[in-house]
């Protein structure tokens, strides 16, 4: 398989989307994905998408993943988000030392990993490793995780620590407006001993230049691709909103009113523009070793795409009338999910605009 050969993920995503859509209400009520949806995500190959081939993974393309995430997002943004997390957390684990990678994937390449990007807690250096303690918030899909990648301050800079499921506790803290099914709960570690081979510097992960793999997906800085992937579930969700909104209006009779035509044209154009921006970002990221200025532009584009998606979703929801505000309305669920998904730090334009300007020497 070449670096950009399809893995079958897109075809498998259709089946995941169908099941996740059928179980979306259950996921919302439970605030976590049903077990059969989790199994479908893993069976489809999301977790192994970026896993090194020597561990049975695909080392595959960002573009293929983004398209698969958007497909699942059209049915359930929470399922799409959890698929995103297991895929990208697997990519991060690929920067661990070789012995650590072997531990994480000793049972195969479909280990479910949930990562916390923001440093928290404490890491006390001990002979042979670190002793890790603290709390880490908003780990999506952590209830079905086999491993957690927890970031903590260390004397030489923040590090990611790979911790097996038996060494951490989960606190049920995920009560939110949208993305309820992601189960983004809190992880607690109490003096967990992490050997040196299960830790990697945060900077190495962010720079994206692996010592273990020459695959483009392991030679790409995080800033070049994170935003485009995080935008995919919301883009899928807003696309479903547009389709449902249009069907709802056309069911009332032939043709649309001039105001509705305007809303349709503007919303569809915004979603098309968001798609084009994220498509360019992942196409560039698939080349590997993206220059810092290009990585900053990709991050800028993804955050602008998120703004466009959010604007389209808000317009469709506000013009949908009273019936879209019902608890059983898919439009209402998708709107809430878009609001929550696009609030992620990687998709905030005020955070990406500065690095972009600085990359041009204008900051």
C-alpha positions in Angstrom: 0.0 0.0 0.0 1.4 3.4 -1.0 1.3 6.3 1.4 -1.9 7.7 -0.2 -3.6 4.5 -1.2 -7.2 4.2 0.2 -7.6 1.9 3.2 -11.3 1.3 2.8 -12.1 3.7 5.6 -14.5 5.7 3.5 -16.6 2.7 2.6 -16.6 1.5 6.2 -17.6 5.0 7.4 -21.0 4.7 5.6 -21.9 1.7 7.8 -20.7 3.6 11.0 -22.7 6.6 10.0 -25.9 4.5 9.6 -25.6 2.8 12.9 -24.5 6.0 14.8 -27.5 7.9 13.4 -29.8 5.2 14.6 -28.3 5.3 18.1 -27.7 9.1 18.3 -30.6 9.7 20.8 -29.3 6.9 23.0 -25.8 8.4 22.9 -27.2 11.8 23.9 -29.1 10.4 26.8 -26.3 8.2 28.1 -23.6 10.9 27.4 -21.4 8.3 25.8 -21.5 6.2 22.7 -23.3 2.8 22.8 -21.0 -0.2 22.7 -22.0 -1.3 19.3 -21.2 2.2 17.8 -17.7 2.0 19.5 -17.2 -1.4 18.1 -18.2 -0.2 14.6 -15.7 2.7 14.8 -12.9 0.4 15.8 -13.8 -2.3 13.2 -13.9 0.4 10.5 -10.2 1.1 11.1 -10.3 4.6 12.6 -8.0 3.7 15.5 -5.4 2.0 13.2 -5.5 4.8 10.6 -2.1 6.4 11.6 -0.6 3.5 13.5 2.8 2.5 12.2 2.7 -0.4 9.8 5.1 -2.4 11.9 2.3 -2.6 14.5 -0.4 -3.5 11.9 -1.6 0.0 11.1 -2.0 1.9 7.9 0.1 5.1 8.2 -2.6 6.5 6.0 -3.7 9.9 4.6 -5.2 12.8 6.4 -7.5 13.5 3.5 -9.1 10.0 3.7 -9.7 10.4 7.4 -11.2 13.9 7.1 -13.7 12.7 4.5 -14.7 9.7 6.6 -15.2 11.9 9.7 -17.5 14.2 7.7 -19.5 11.2 6.6 -20.0 10.0 10.1 -20.7 13.6 11.3 -23.7 13.8 9.0 -25.4 11.2 11.2 -23.8 11.8 14.6 -21.1 14.4 15.4 -20.3 12.7 18.7 -19.5 9.4 17.0 -17.4 11.3 14.4 -15.6 13.2 17.1 -14.7 9.9 19.0 -13.5 8.4 15.7 -11.3 11.5 15.3 -9.9 11.1 18.7 -8.9 7.5 18.5 -7.3 8.1 15.1 -5.3 11.2 16.1 -4.4 9.8 19.5 -3.0 6.8 17.7 -0.9 9.2 15.6 0.4 10.9 18.7 1.3 7.5 20.3 3.5 6.8 17.2 6.0 9.3 18.6 6.6 7.3 21.7 9.9 5.4 21.9 9.8 2.0 20.2 9.4 0.0 23.4 6.4 2.2 24.4 4.8 1.7 21.0 5.2 -2.0 21.3 3.3 -1.9 24.7 0.5 0.3 23.4 -0.2 -2.0 20.4 0.8 -5.3 21.8 -2.8 -6.5 21.4 -3.1 -5.1 17.9 -3.4 -1.8 16.1 -7.0 -1.1 17.2 -6.2 0.0 20.7 -8.5 2.9 21.7 -6.4 5.8 22.9 -7.8 9.1 24.4 -5.4 12.0 24.6 -5.3 15.2 26.7 -3.4 17.9 24.9 -3.4 20.5 27.7 -0.7 20.0 30.4 -2.1 19.3 33.8 -1.2 17.5 37.0 2.4 16.7 38.1 5.1 14.4 36.8 7.8 13.7 39.4 10.9 12.1 37.9 11.9 8.8 39.5 14.5 6.1 38.7 13.4 4.7 35.3 10.5 7.1 34.7 8.0 9.4 36.3 5.3 9.3 38.9 2.2 10.9 37.5 -0.6 12.5 39.5 -3.5 14.9 38.8 -6.7 15.4 36.8 -7.1 15.8 33.1 -10.4 17.1 31.7 -12.3 16.6 28.4 -10.9 13.3 27.2 -13.4 12.3 24.5 -14.2 8.6 24.3 -12.3 7.9 27.5 -14.9 5.6 28.9 -14.0 3.0 26.2 -10.3 3.8 26.1 -7.6 1.2 26.5 -4.9 3.9 27.0 -4.8 7.6 27.9 -2.1 10.0 26.7 -1.8 12.5 29.5 0.3 15.7 29.2 2.0 17.0 32.3 4.7 19.5 33.1 8.2 18.1 33.4 11.5 19.8 34.3 12.6 19.8 30.6 9.2 20.8 29.3 5.8 19.2 29.0 5.6 15.5 28.2 3.0 13.1 27.1 2.7 10.0 29.2 1.0 6.8 28.0 -1.0 5.2 30.8 -2.9 1.9 30.5 -6.6 1.8 31.4 -6.0 0.0 34.7 -3.9 2.8 36.1 -6.4 5.7 35.9 -9.9 6.5 37.1 -12.6 8.3 35.2 -14.9 10.9 36.8 -18.2 11.5 35.2 -18.1 15.3 34.5 -19.4 15.7 30.9 -22.7 17.7 31.1 -22.8 20.0 28.1 -24.9 21.8 25.5 -23.7 19.7 22.6 -21.5 16.8 21.6 -23.1 14.9 24.6 -22.3 11.5 23.2 -18.6 12.0 23.3 -18.4 11.2 27.0 -15.5 13.7 27.4 -15.0 13.0 31.0 -12.2 13.6 33.5 -9.2 11.3 34.0 -7.6 11.0 37.5 -4.2 9.5 38.1 -2.9 8.9 41.7 0.9 8.4 41.7 1.0 6.3 38.6 4.4 5.1 37.7 5.1 5.6 34.0 8.4 4.1 32.7 10.6 6.3 30.6 9.8 4.4 27.4 6.1 5.4 27.7 6.8 9.2 27.6 7.6 11.6 24.8 8.3 15.4 24.8 5.2 17.4 23.8 7.5 19.4 21.4 8.3 16.3 19.4 4.6 15.5 18.9 3.8 19.1 18.0 6.7 19.4 15.5 5.7 16.1 13.9 9.1 14.9 12.8 9.1 11.2 13.8 12.4 9.4 14.4 10.6 6.1 13.9 8.7 6.5 10.6 9.2 8.3 7.3 5.5 8.2 6.5 4.1 11.6 5.6 1.5 11.3 8.4 4.4 11.1 10.9 6.4 13.9 9.4 3.7 16.6 9.6 3.5 19.3 12.4 0.3 19.1 14.4 -0.7 22.7 13.5 -0.8 21.8 9.9 -3.6 19.3 10.2 -5.3 19.4 13.6 -7.8 22.1 12.8 -8.9 20.6 9.5 -9.6 17.3 11.1 -11.4 18.9 14.1 -13.6 20.8 11.7 -14.8 17.7 9.9 -17.4 16.4 12.4 -19.0 19.9 12.5 -18.9 20.2 8.7 -20.7 16.9 8.4 -23.3 17.9 11.0 -24.0 21.2 9.3 -24.3 19.5 5.9 -27.0 17.2 7.4 -28.7 20.3 8.7 -28.8 21.9 5.3 -30.2 18.8 3.7 -32.9 18.4 6.4 -33.8 22.1 6.3 -34.2 22.0 2.6 -36.4 18.9 2.7 -38.5 20.5 5.5 -39.3 23.5 3.4 -39.8 21.8 0.1 -42.3 19.4 1.8 -44.6 22.3 2.3 -45.0 22.9 -1.5 -43.0 23.5 -4.7 -40.4 26.2 -4.7 -38.9 28.3 -2.0 -39.7 31.9 -1.0 -37.1 34.5 -1.9 -35.8 34.8 1.7 -35.5 31.0 1.9 -33.6 31.0 -1.4 -31.2 33.5 0.0 -30.6 31.5 3.1 -30.1 28.3 1.1 -27.6 29.9 -1.3 -25.6 31.6 1.5 -25.5 28.6 3.8 -24.6 26.1 1.1 -21.9 28.5 -0.2 -20.4 28.8 3.3 -20.3 25.0 3.7 -18.7 24.6 0.2 -16.1 27.2 1.2 -15.4 25.4 4.5 -15.0 22.2 2.6 -12.6 23.7 0.1 -10.5 25.2 2.9 -10.2 21.9 4.8 -9.6 19.9 1.7 -6.6 22.1 0.8 -5.2 21.8 4.3 -5.3 18.0 4.4 -4.0 17.7 0.9 -1.0 19.8 1.9 -0.5 17.9 5.1 -0.5 14.6 3.2 2.8 15.8 1.6 4.5 15.6 5.0 7.2 18.0 6.4 5.0 21.1 6.0 6.8 24.4 6.3 5.9 26.5 9.4 4.3 29.3 7.4 2.1 26.8 5.5 1.2 25.0 8.8 0.1 28.4 10.1 -2.0 29.0 7.0 -3.6 25.6 7.4 -4.5 26.4 11.0 -5.9 29.8 9.9 -8.0 28.2 7.1 -9.4 25.5 9.5 -10.5 28.1 12.0 -12.1 30.2 9.3 -13.9 27.1 8.0 -15.2 26.5 11.5 -16.6 30.1 11.6 -18.3 29.5 8.2 -19.8 26.2 9.4 -21.1 27.8 12.6 -22.6 30.7 10.7 -24.5 28.4 8.3 -25.7 26.2 11.1 -27.0 29.2 13.1 -28.8 30.6 10.1 -30.5 27.3 9.3 -31.5 26.8 12.9 -32.9 30.3 13.4 -35.0 30.1 10.3 -36.3 26.6 11.0 -39.2 27.7 13.1 -40.5 26.3 16.4 -40.5 22.7 15.3 -36.7 22.5 15.0 -36.4 23.4 18.7 -38.1 20.1 19.7 -36.0 17.7 21.7 -36.5 15.1 19.0 -35.4 17.4 16.2 -32.3 16.3 14.3 -31.8 20.0 13.3 -31.7 21.0 16.9 -29.2 18.3 17.8 -26.9 19.1 14.9 -27.0 22.8 15.8 -26.0 22.1 19.4 -23.2 19.8 18.2 -21.9 22.4 15.8 -21.8 25.1 18.5 -19.8 22.8 20.8 -17.5 21.3 18.2 -16.4 24.6 16.7 -15.6 26.0 20.1 -12.5 23.8 20.3 -9.3 25.7 20.9 -7.8 24.5 17.5 -10.7 26.1 15.7 -10.7 29.6 17.3 -9.7 32.2 14.8 -8.3 34.5 17.5 -5.8 31.8 18.4 -4.7 31.0 14.8 -4.5 34.5 13.4 -1.5 35.5 15.5 0.7 32.6 14.4 -0.3 33.2 10.8 0.6 36.9 10.9 3.9 36.0 12.6 4.7 33.5 10.0 4.6 36.3 7.4 6.7 38.5 9.6 3.7 40.8 10.2 3.1 39.8 13.8 
